[in-house]
């Protein structure tokens, strides 16, 4: 097949490479000339994705993967189009479709009869049928379900392990009609491989959910579940702090029974997915009180961590406090909705002098994100915000002057912190 992947970001580029490794000819379309140039040179535009550098070089060298800024031309040469353009949601949960609208109009300009269009970007329920189908029809003069095929098939992978996740998890597909769904299933069966999974009630592979709406809801539901579960864990942790109980032992005990799957509490829920998609779900279903309460509970955790610090240290006025970790999770160079931002803000409200360090970021990069980099200033306390592996071996000698450590991720080794008051969430 000839395949076009629209947007060569942290999900789109590994997808394009995956399709090319199966022997298909792939054209990646991106609005960034820098990204297009790097991809055409076989160079990865971003770090941290396992095996991407090797596979990208191989597929580019084999002539199976090229990149362009001309989306319409790339679509015109393709039998299938996979769309992974970012969709942003504001603090109120209102989606900003701007980038996706632009991409969809460009796709429509190159769309030809018989083409499959698959949206993988997480969307509010109903978007594929009610927004993209009319826009594609208007721009192409073709009819969805008759002249071209249209499906929603959510990406279900984590950055850093995309290739492994593509094999591990079933590929969900929902079409605007049965013929579209059938084409979508055949497409993904031709471009993906799947691990055997004895824990599933049917063979691992491409699963037709029956409609685009069901597929859209599946992605929102699985990510919203995680936010709600973490919110519940955080509520348990905060109560455990009031009664002197170690909540992690409680959770481990609960999860020894097969009907309990309580997640880990922590200082923040960050990233492109878990903080965002519950808001997107609430845009569809504003009466979902459980979802709203969980999102509010998780958003309050950075402030709570600073409350724990103040309770242990005392007045934080003019105290240097080092926040360890700008990334939203360990091992990933990404600050999307990271807990570092509300943690720094909460420290400032307490009168502290916050600083930030992260093994994945330079001082210049931290400054560019509006974060104050640490440059050896006097410290009195520290807060672990990201669970980077480097923090497992931290000790007081690494942070001279620190008398209180709030480990918001339970990543530090308590045996190394003798003489320093170490506080964890859910104590």
Secondary structure, DSSP 8 states (H G I E B T S, - for coil): -EEEEE--STTHHHHHHHHHHTT-EEEEE-S-HHHHHHHHTT--SSS--TTHHHHHHHHHHTTSEEEES-HHHHHHT-SEEEE----EE-TT--EE-HHHHHHHHHHHHH--TT-EEEE-S---TTHIIIIIHHHHHHHHS--BTTTBEEEE------TT-HHHHHHHS-EEEEESSHHHHHHHHHHHHHH------TTSSS-SSEEE-SSHHHHHHHHHHHHHHHHHHHHHHHHHHHHHHHHT--HHHHHHHHTTSTT-------S---SSSHHHHHHHHHHH-TT-HHHHHHHHHHHTHHHHHHHHHHHHH---TT-EEEEE--SSSTT----TT-HHHHHHHHHHHTT-EEEEE-TT--HHHHHHTT--B--S---SEEEE-S--GGGGG--GGGSTT--EEEETTS-S-GGGGTTSEEEETT-
